[in-house]
Amino acid sequence: MQVVVYEMFNGLIVNSDVEKSINAILFSV
């Protein structure tokens, strides 16, 4: 779970697609 959060945080910074990243995590979990 922590790894997913870390990956999500990295994705937000790299992609800058906050909504997309959050949606991807929600659907993943």
Secondary structure as UniProt FT lines:
FT   HELIX           2..15
FT   HELIX           18..28
//
